[in-house]
Amino acid sequence: MALLLRYNYIPAPHSIYQGIEKLKAGHYVQIGKGQTRNEIQSVPFWSFKQAIEDGIQNAFDGTDSQAIDELEARLRASISDQMLADVPLGAFLSGGVDSSTVVALMQKQARRPIKTFAIGFDEPGYNEAVYAKEVAQHLGTDHTELYVGADDALKMVPKLAEIYCEPFADSSQLPTYLVSQMAKQQVTVSLSGDGGDELFGGYNPYQFAPAIWQKMRLLPLPMRKLAAQMLSGLPLSGKLEKLVSVFPAKDQYQFYQLMMSHWTNATSVVLNSDDAPVYLSDPQQWPATDSFEHWMMAIDAGQYMADDILVKVDRAAMANSLETRVPLLDHRVFEFAWQLPQHMKIRNGTGKWALREVLYRHVPKTMIERPKKGFSIPLAQWLRGPLRQWAEELLAESRLEAEGYLNVRAVRKAWQQHCSGKADNALKLWSILMFQAWLKQK
């Protein structure tokens, strides 16, 4: 439970169920008759760690244009393989770099317009469907879009607890479910652009985290710890609160761990809990990398991508009987991505350089160049508005006390701060709400 509050998902091999473990990504297990748990070992059928280390040791030494040619060739091969289907096939399209690249290379290899699907929101600042439509029109796909509001989300929310099998709190699970539901009306298989950020350096922290850490470490650790203690009780803005929470980091690795945590004090919010070891906190599992940026990418691929991103898409799609395929994670693409030197991923403060260059061969740069939004929903506003009553019922003081899992005072404080507008605790609260909803339907 503490892991859920820290990350908004429960990383493998842990699960919410006592005595039940998840199989790690890329592993298989053989269970013989009469074997006990201690006799069973999971075995990797493809080593993610080895692929990263081999790639870095055998770095690509060709020119920029050779790198782009090779990446495009591998992407085409992967997409061609994954377009083989004896049922109707389409793709999710957000209008971002990853999904646009997949769709562009699909359309190049298709004999007729491929079916693409996008979801939009009526709330200003959250609507990316307009960009997807532009890309679809440029590529000539058969495009379908669906606009959703708070009412659609409200109908969906009670279903989430059963769809995900255990508490799962990446709030983009809502639009992912809705776009899967829409796609299923026309296709049985959908290709997705997941994996591009982790492989090609797309997430914003890869750009700003190293610079912040370099500045922060100039201040001695005891002073940073003292500052964190003094500021921790004050009402701070979201960004300032996050900065204070990373002050006590002893090194760049712990700095990133704290930065990726939603409840940094998760063990004090969950009663009788302690932190279980996970990939992000266990140096023995880490591949040897050549930079802080590459380390962050490897860490995210090994935990966030495997236990959040891919789980989110898989469960949401399968709940609609839709199969999803992820061509960017074909082993040939993955292995080549790790051979590319860092300057072919992050260049001039922008991530996914090589992937963008492939895309710009098919889609004008002006159609793609804009700040990264992610597949987000206006959760903070919804929790203060149309979802407030649902949340209040799940976070009621009497309910929390009767269940006995959570620190009632800490949860109620976070909820009251959020409702009053003093803080944006939406992501913190969502992990608790997803646990409460799961517990309710048990």
C-alpha positions as CSV (number, residue, x, y, z in Angstrom):
1,M,0.0,0.0,0.0
2,A,2.9,2.4,0.7
3,L,4.2,1.6,-2.7
4,L,0.8,2.5,-4.3
5,L,0.8,5.9,-2.5
6,R,4.4,6.5,-3.5
7,Y,4.2,5.7,-7.2
8,N,0.4,5.5,-7.9
9,Y,0.9,1.8,-8.9
10,I,2.3,-1.3,-7.3
11,P,5.6,-2.3,-8.9
12,A,6.4,-5.9,-9.7
13,P,7.0,-8.4,-8.1
14,H,4.7,-6.9,-5.3
15,S,0.9,-7.0,-5.4
16,I,-1.9,-5.8,-3.1
17,Y,-2.7,-9.5,-2.3
18,Q,-0.8,-11.2,0.6
19,G,1.2,-14.2,-0.7
20,I,0.8,-13.3,-4.4
21,E,3.6,-12.0,-6.5
22,K,3.5,-10.6,-10.1
23,L,5.9,-12.0,-12.6
24,K,8.4,-9.4,-13.7
25,A,8.4,-8.1,-17.2
26,G,10.3,-10.3,-19.7
27,H,10.2,-13.3,-17.3
28,Y,8.6,-16.7,-17.3
29,V,8.1,-19.3,-14.6
30,Q,7.8,-23.1,-14.6
31,I,5.9,-24.7,-11.8
32,G,6.4,-28.4,-11.3
33,K,3.8,-30.6,-9.5
34,G,4.3,-30.5,-5.8
35,Q,6.9,-27.6,-5.8
36,T,6.8,-25.1,-3.0
37,R,7.2,-21.3,-3.6
38,N,10.8,-21.4,-2.4
39,E,11.7,-23.9,-5.2
40,I,10.3,-21.8,-8.0
41,Q,12.4,-19.1,-9.7
42,S,11.3,-16.8,-12.4
43,V,13.6,-16.7,-15.4
44,P,14.2,-13.8,-17.9
45,F,13.6,-14.9,-21.5
46,W,15.1,-11.6,-22.7
47,S,17.4,-9.5,-20.5
48,F,16.4,-5.8,-20.5
49,K,19.5,-5.1,-18.4
50,Q,21.8,-6.9,-20.8
51,A,20.2,-5.1,-23.8
52,I,20.9,-1.7,-22.2
53,E,24.5,-2.5,-21.2
54,D,25.3,-4.1,-24.6
55,G,23.9,-1.1,-26.4
56,I,25.9,1.4,-24.4
57,Q,29.1,-0.6,-24.9
58,N,28.6,-1.0,-28.6
59,A,27.5,2.6,-29.3
60,F,26.4,3.5,-32.9
61,D,29.2,5.5,-34.5
62,G,27.6,6.5,-37.8
63,T,26.4,9.9,-38.9
64,D,23.1,11.6,-38.0
65,S,21.4,10.6,-41.3
66,Q,22.6,7.0,-41.0
67,A,21.1,6.8,-37.5
68,I,17.8,8.1,-38.7
69,D,17.8,5.7,-41.7
70,E,18.6,2.7,-39.4
71,L,15.9,3.7,-36.9
72,E,13.3,4.2,-39.6
73,A,14.2,0.8,-41.1
74,R,13.8,-0.9,-37.7
75,L,10.5,0.9,-36.9
76,R,9.1,0.0,-40.3
77,A,10.0,-3.7,-39.8
78,S,8.5,-3.8,-36.3
79,I,5.3,-2.0,-37.5
80,S,5.0,-4.2,-40.6
81,D,5.1,-7.3,-38.3
82,Q,2.6,-5.9,-35.9
83,M,0.2,-4.9,-38.7
84,L,-0.3,-8.6,-39.5
85,A,-3.8,-9.5,-38.3
86,D,-6.8,-11.4,-39.6
87,V,-9.1,-8.9,-37.8
88,P,-9.7,-5.2,-38.3
89,L,-6.7,-3.1,-37.1
90,G,-6.1,0.6,-36.2
91,A,-4.0,2.8,-34.0
92,F,-4.4,5.3,-31.2
93,L,-3.3,8.8,-32.3
94,S,-2.7,11.6,-29.8
95,G,-0.9,13.9,-32.2
96,G,2.3,13.6,-30.2
97,V,5.7,12.3,-31.5
98,D,5.3,8.6,-30.6
99,S,1.8,7.9,-31.9
100,S,2.2,10.1,-34.9
101,T,5.4,8.2,-35.9
102,V,3.7,4.8,-35.6
103,V,0.7,6.0,-37.6
104,A,2.8,7.7,-40.3
105,L,4.8,4.4,-40.9
106,M,1.6,2.3,-40.7
107,Q,-0.1,4.5,-43.4
108,K,3.0,4.3,-45.6
109,Q,2.7,0.5,-45.6
110,A,-1.1,0.3,-45.9
111,R,-3.1,-0.1,-49.1
112,R,-6.1,1.9,-47.7
113,P,-6.5,4.6,-45.0
114,I,-5.8,3.1,-41.6
115,K,-8.3,3.7,-38.8
116,T,-7.1,6.1,-36.1
117,F,-8.7,7.1,-32.8
118,A,-8.3,10.1,-30.5
119,I,-10.0,11.4,-27.4
120,G,-10.6,15.1,-26.5
121,F,-11.8,17.1,-23.5
122,D,-14.0,20.1,-23.4
123,E,-11.9,21.7,-20.7
124,P,-9.4,24.3,-22.1
125,G,-5.7,23.2,-21.8
126,Y,-6.5,19.5,-21.8
127,N,-7.6,19.1,-25.4
128,E,-5.0,17.4,-27.6
129,A,-7.6,16.0,-30.1
130,V,-7.2,19.0,-32.4
131,Y,-3.5,18.1,-32.9
132,A,-4.4,14.4,-33.6
133,K,-7.0,15.6,-36.2
134,E,-4.4,17.7,-38.0
135,V,-1.9,14.8,-38.2
136,A,-4.7,12.4,-39.3
137,Q,-5.7,14.8,-42.1
138,H,-2.1,15.2,-43.3
139,L,-1.5,11.5,-43.4
140,G,-5.0,10.7,-44.8
141,T,-6.1,8.2,-42.1
142,D,-9.8,7.3,-41.4
143,H,-10.0,9.2,-38.2
144,T,-12.5,9.1,-35.3
145,E,-12.5,11.3,-32.3
146,L,-14.6,11.4,-29.2
147,Y,-15.0,14.4,-26.8
148,V,-15.6,13.5,-23.2
149,G,-16.6,15.6,-20.2
150,A,-16.8,15.1,-16.5
151,D,-20.1,13.2,-16.8
152,D,-18.4,10.5,-18.9
153,A,-15.6,10.2,-16.4
154,L,-18.1,10.0,-13.5
155,K,-19.8,7.0,-15.2
156,M,-16.5,5.3,-15.7
157,V,-14.9,5.8,-12.3
158,P,-16.8,3.0,-10.4
159,K,-15.6,0.5,-13.0
160,L,-11.9,1.2,-12.6
161,A,-11.5,-0.8,-9.4
162,E,-12.5,-4.1,-11.1
163,I,-10.8,-3.4,-14.4
164,Y,-7.3,-3.2,-12.9
165,C,-7.5,-6.2,-10.5
166,E,-5.7,-4.3,-7.8
167,P,-5.5,-0.6,-6.9
168,F,-4.0,1.4,-9.8
169,A,-3.9,5.1,-9.8
170,D,-2.5,6.6,-13.1
171,S,-5.4,8.9,-13.8
172,S,-4.9,8.7,-17.6
173,Q,-6.5,5.2,-17.1
174,L,-9.8,7.1,-17.7
175,P,-9.1,8.4,-21.2
176,T,-7.2,5.2,-22.1
177,Y,-10.3,3.2,-21.3
178,L,-12.6,5.5,-23.2
179,V,-10.4,5.6,-26.3
180,S,-10.2,1.8,-26.2
181,Q,-14.0,1.5,-25.9
182,M,-14.3,3.8,-29.0
183,A,-11.7,1.9,-31.0
184,K,-13.3,-1.5,-30.2
185,Q,-16.4,-0.4,-32.1
186,Q,-14.4,-0.5,-35.3
187,V,-11.3,-2.6,-34.8
188,T,-10.1,-5.6,-32.8
189,V,-6.3,-4.7,-32.7
190,S,-4.9,-1.2,-32.0
191,L,-1.2,-0.1,-32.2
192,S,0.0,2.3,-29.6
193,G,3.0,4.6,-29.4
194,D,4.0,3.8,-25.8
195,G,7.8,3.4,-25.1
196,G,9.1,6.4,-27.0
197,D,9.8,8.6,-24.0
198,E,11.8,6.0,-22.1
199,L,13.8,4.8,-25.1
200,F,14.5,8.2,-26.7
201,G,14.7,10.6,-23.7
202,G,11.3,12.3,-24.0
203,Y,10.2,13.0,-20.4
204,N,10.7,16.5,-19.2
205,P,12.8,15.5,-16.1
206,Y,15.5,14.1,-18.4
207,Q,16.1,17.8,-19.4
208,F,15.7,19.6,-16.1
209,A,16.6,17.1,-13.3
210,P,20.4,17.0,-13.9
211,A,20.6,20.8,-13.9
212,I,18.5,21.1,-10.7
213,W,20.6,18.4,-9.0
214,Q,23.8,20.2,-9.9
215,K,22.6,23.4,-8.3
216,M,21.1,21.7,-5.2
217,R,24.1,19.7,-4.3
218,L,26.1,22.9,-3.8
219,L,24.2,23.3,-0.6
220,P,25.5,20.8,2.1
221,L,23.2,17.9,2.9
222,P,22.7,18.8,6.6
223,M,21.5,22.3,5.5
224,R,19.2,20.9,2.9
225,K,17.7,18.4,5.5
226,L,17.2,21.3,8.0
227,A,15.5,23.5,5.3
228,A,13.2,20.6,4.4
229,Q,12.2,20.1,8.0
230,M,11.5,23.9,8.5
231,L,9.4,24.2,5.3
232,S,7.6,20.9,5.4
233,G,4.6,22.2,7.5
234,L,4.0,25.3,5.4
235,P,1.4,25.6,2.7
236,L,3.5,25.6,-0.5
237,S,2.7,25.6,-4.2
238,G,2.9,22.3,-6.0
239,K,6.3,22.9,-7.6
240,L,7.8,24.4,-4.4
241,E,6.5,21.5,-2.3
242,K,8.1,19.0,-4.7
243,L,11.4,20.9,-4.5
244,V,11.3,20.8,-0.7
245,S,10.6,17.1,-0.8
246,V,13.8,16.3,-2.7
247,F,16.1,18.5,-0.5
248,P,17.1,15.5,1.8
249,A,18.5,13.5,-1.2
250,K,22.0,12.2,-0.5
251,D,22.8,11.6,-4.2
252,Q,21.4,12.1,-7.7
253,Y,19.7,8.6,-7.5
254,Q,17.8,9.3,-4.3
255,F,17.0,12.8,-5.7
256,Y,15.2,11.1,-8.7
257,Q,13.5,8.5,-6.4
258,L,12.1,11.4,-4.3
259,M,11.1,13.3,-7.4
260,M,9.1,10.3,-8.7
261,S,7.3,9.9,-5.4
262,H,3.8,11.3,-4.9
263,W,3.5,10.8,-1.2
264,T,7.2,11.0,-0.1
265,N,6.0,10.2,3.4
266,A,4.0,7.2,2.2
267,T,4.9,4.9,5.2
268,S,3.5,7.4,7.7
269,V,0.2,7.7,5.7
270,V,-0.3,3.9,5.6
271,L,-0.5,2.5,9.1
272,N,1.9,-0.3,10.1
273,S,3.8,-0.1,6.8
274,D,7.4,0.1,5.6
275,D,9.0,0.5,2.2
276,A,9.4,-2.7,0.2
277,P,12.4,-2.9,-2.2
278,V,11.6,-2.1,-5.8
279,Y,13.6,-1.7,-9.0
280,L,13.9,2.1,-8.6
281,S,15.4,1.7,-5.1
282,D,17.6,-1.4,-5.6
283,P,21.0,-0.6,-7.2
284,Q,21.8,-4.3,-7.7
285,Q,19.1,-4.5,-10.4
286,W,20.3,-1.3,-12.2
287,P,22.1,-1.7,-15.5
288,A,25.5,0.1,-15.8
289,T,24.9,3.3,-17.7
290,D,27.1,6.2,-18.9
291,S,25.2,9.2,-17.7
292,F,22.5,10.4,-15.2
293,E,20.1,10.9,-18.1
294,H,20.6,7.3,-19.4
295,W,20.2,6.0,-15.9
296,M,16.8,7.8,-15.5
297,M,15.7,6.4,-18.8
298,A,16.7,2.9,-17.8
299,I,15.0,3.2,-14.5
300,D,11.8,4.5,-16.0
301,A,11.7,1.7,-18.6
302,G,12.3,-0.9,-16.0
303,Q,9.6,0.3,-13.5
304,Y,7.3,3.1,-14.6
305,M,6.9,1.8,-18.2
306,A,6.5,-1.8,-17.3
307,D,4.3,-1.4,-14.2
308,D,2.3,1.7,-15.0
309,I,2.2,2.6,-18.7
310,L,1.9,-0.9,-20.2
311,V,-0.4,-2.1,-17.4
312,K,-2.6,0.9,-17.9
313,V,-3.0,0.3,-21.7
314,D,-3.3,-3.5,-21.4
315,R,-6.0,-3.6,-18.7
316,A,-8.0,-0.7,-20.3
317,A,-7.9,-2.3,-23.7
318,M,-8.6,-5.9,-22.6
319,A,-11.6,-4.7,-20.5
320,N,-13.0,-3.7,-24.0
321,S,-11.8,-6.9,-25.6
322,L,-9.3,-4.9,-27.7
323,E,-5.8,-6.2,-28.3
324,T,-3.0,-3.5,-28.1
325,R,0.4,-3.8,-29.7
326,V,3.5,-1.6,-29.0
327,P,5.8,-1.5,-32.0
328,L,8.3,0.9,-30.3
329,L,9.1,-1.9,-27.8
330,D,10.1,-4.5,-30.4
331,H,13.4,-5.8,-29.2
332,R,15.2,-4.7,-32.5
333,V,14.0,-1.1,-31.8
334,F,14.8,-1.3,-28.1
335,E,18.3,-2.6,-28.7
336,F,19.1,0.0,-31.3
337,A,17.8,2.8,-29.2
338,W,20.3,1.9,-26.5
339,Q,23.1,1.9,-29.1
340,L,22.3,5.5,-30.0
341,P,24.5,8.0,-28.1
342,Q,22.8,10.4,-25.8
343,H,23.1,13.4,-28.1
344,M,21.0,11.5,-30.7
345,K,18.2,11.4,-28.1
346,I,18.4,14.6,-26.1
347,R,19.7,17.6,-28.2
348,N,19.4,21.3,-27.6
349,G,17.2,20.8,-24.6
350,T,14.7,18.6,-26.5
351,G,14.1,14.9,-26.2
352,K,13.4,12.2,-28.8
353,W,15.7,13.8,-31.4
354,A,16.2,10.7,-33.6
355,L,12.5,9.7,-33.4
356,R,11.4,13.2,-34.3
357,E,13.7,13.2,-37.3
358,V,12.1,10.0,-38.6
359,L,8.7,11.6,-38.1
360,Y,9.6,14.9,-39.8
361,R,10.2,12.9,-43.0
362,H,6.4,12.2,-43.0
363,V,4.7,15.0,-41.0
364,P,5.7,18.8,-41.0
365,K,7.6,19.8,-38.0
366,T,5.2,22.7,-37.3
367,M,2.4,20.2,-36.7
368,I,4.3,18.5,-33.9
369,E,6.5,21.1,-32.2
370,R,4.6,22.1,-29.0
371,P,5.0,21.5,-25.2
372,K,4.6,18.0,-24.0
373,K,1.2,17.5,-22.2
374,G,0.8,13.7,-21.8
375,F,-2.5,12.0,-21.7
376,S,-3.8,14.0,-18.8
377,I,-7.3,14.8,-17.6
378,P,-8.5,17.8,-15.5
379,L,-8.5,15.7,-12.4
380,A,-7.9,18.5,-9.9
381,Q,-11.0,20.4,-11.1
382,W,-13.1,17.3,-11.3
383,L,-12.3,16.3,-7.7
384,R,-13.4,19.8,-6.5
385,G,-16.6,19.6,-8.7
386,P,-18.4,16.6,-10.3
387,L,-16.3,13.9,-8.5
388,R,-16.4,15.6,-5.1
389,Q,-19.4,13.7,-3.6
390,W,-18.0,10.3,-4.8
391,A,-14.6,11.2,-3.3
392,E,-16.1,12.5,0.0
393,E,-17.9,9.3,0.6
394,L,-14.7,7.2,0.1
395,L,-12.6,9.6,2.2
396,A,-15.2,10.0,5.0
397,E,-13.5,10.1,8.5
398,S,-15.8,7.3,9.9
399,R,-15.0,5.0,6.9
400,L,-11.2,5.5,7.1
401,E,-11.3,4.9,10.9
402,A,-13.4,1.8,10.6
403,E,-11.2,0.3,7.8
404,G,-8.0,1.0,9.8
405,Y,-5.5,1.1,6.9
406,L,-4.7,4.8,6.6
407,N,-3.7,7.7,8.8
408,V,-7.0,9.5,8.9
409,R,-5.6,12.9,9.9
410,A,-3.1,13.0,7.0
411,V,-5.7,11.9,4.4
412,R,-8.4,14.4,5.6
413,K,-5.8,17.2,5.7
414,A,-4.8,16.5,2.1
415,W,-8.4,16.3,1.0
416,Q,-9.5,19.5,2.8
417,Q,-6.4,21.4,1.4
418,H,-7.4,20.3,-2.1
419,C,-11.1,21.1,-1.8
420,S,-10.3,24.6,-0.5
421,G,-7.9,25.3,-3.4
422,K,-4.9,25.8,-1.1
423,A,-3.1,22.9,-2.8
424,D,-3.4,20.6,-5.8
425,N,-3.3,17.2,-4.2
426,A,-5.1,15.4,-7.0
427,L,-2.4,12.9,-7.8
428,K,-1.9,12.1,-4.1
429,L,-5.6,11.7,-3.5
430,W,-6.2,9.6,-6.6
431,S,-4.0,6.7,-5.2
432,I,-6.0,6.7,-2.0
433,L,-9.4,7.0,-3.9
434,M,-8.4,4.1,-6.1
435,F,-7.5,2.0,-3.1
436,Q,-10.7,2.9,-1.3
437,A,-12.8,2.1,-4.5
438,W,-11.0,-1.2,-4.8
439,L,-11.6,-2.0,-1.1
440,K,-15.3,-1.2,-1.5
441,Q,-15.9,-3.6,-4.3
442,K,-13.9,-6.5,-2.7
